[in-house]
Amino acid sequence: MLGADSSLDWVLILAPYRRDAEYLETLLKQHDVIVRRAEGPREVAKQLAEEPGVVVVTHEALSPAALGIIAAHVADQPSWSEMPIIVLLDKAAPHARIRAELNAKWSGSRQIFYQRPVATLELLSGIQSALLARLRQREVRDHIEREVELRRELNHRVKNILASVTAIFEMTRRSATSFDQMTKDFSGRLVALSKVHSVVFEAGGEAADLTEIVERTCSPYRNDGDDRITFAGPPIKIKRDAGMTLALCFHELATNALKYGALSRSDGRVRLEWALSSESNSILTLRWTESGGPTAAEPSKPGYGMRFIRSALRGLFGSPPQIIFDPRGLRCIAAGPFSRVC
């Protein structure tokens, strides 16, 4: 049996004569079903607009006005809806003709006919079955709405991904000195992008663990137990977009270290650390420190990687990172409110 707290669990009664409406209302209320009555065309239209679970119509209520109002409501239903209508007909009524007429006028409804007098248990069972059928229809509606929303979200994400890929390609193209270099750099950046999306997908939500993002991004440099890049920091969940930005920055730093910095030598190492302050307005700090490589020197003209890192980290944290060309090795320090990335 349906409970009284269900928003679907109410019945609209159209019974203008005798004591039919009172009887039906008393019967249904005894079984925790909410009941409303409607008298007159205006009231019928108003109650129908509030989407009853089931409509119960007696023979006497089948006036031309009521037929037309219900027909208009049924015709305006969405595709998932097939409103249940229970019709109580007199024994002497021309059942076949009435059924044919109502099937034609209310073709978008689910009609159930009873001949009066009808057993109380039979009528109650029919109304409860109709309410359950309506509940299933609403579940279909909710499923359709979720599907539509998921498609919209997928479309939005695909557009964002394509925009990111386009931007990465254009910046890679402008900074490349050869086709082979462009191909290699572009491929590496796409791999970094895809790894972040994998982390977020596997996390099952909009946030992902920073440690997992770092692990995936740095995994190519941590083969056979030779950890060229080590990292440490507390477990932190960050937003998908923030994770993508950081992964691309880590990828650019690692690529730069492989070409010019610590990873260009066998004994070179990189240490990536992050920390979160304990104050109420927590500050997230990231530190990339290289050692054991050639002497770091600031280039006369920064390449795409450094320009991207400065721009991306500034946009993420609200302040530019410190990129220090220390003779002992490159250092990059970025800090900002944790609320910007979580």
Disulfide bonds with the S-S distance in Angstrom:
none
